Amino acid sequence: MTKLTIVANIVAKDDQIELVKTELLKLIEITRAEQGCINYDLHQDNANPAHFLFFENWTSRELWQTHMGNTHLAQYMAATEGAVESFTLNEMTHIA
């Protein structure tokens, strides 16, 4: 079985850093308990505190897709509407 690695980059607007951070932190415990989640780790850039990165590993793309449809992510999106400057997501395959 090939695990799926997700790298999500979230850049908050400068005046919304604490809001975005607070809302991202709310996702951790509930997501780590989801079926298929191997790890779900949040990082904050040392040089640019507006830049957050989630490094995630999932047992399958299907279970990650289930995660993406969960209520807590919709709640995060609603809470941070207008507070995020940019968001990029990469689906990657662990090869070594």
Secondary structure, 3 states (H helix, E strand, C coil): CCCEEEEEEEEECHHHHHHHHHHHHHHHHHHHCCCCEEEEEEEECCCCCCEEEEEEEECCHHHHHHHHCCHHHHHHHHHCCCCEEEEEEEEEECCC
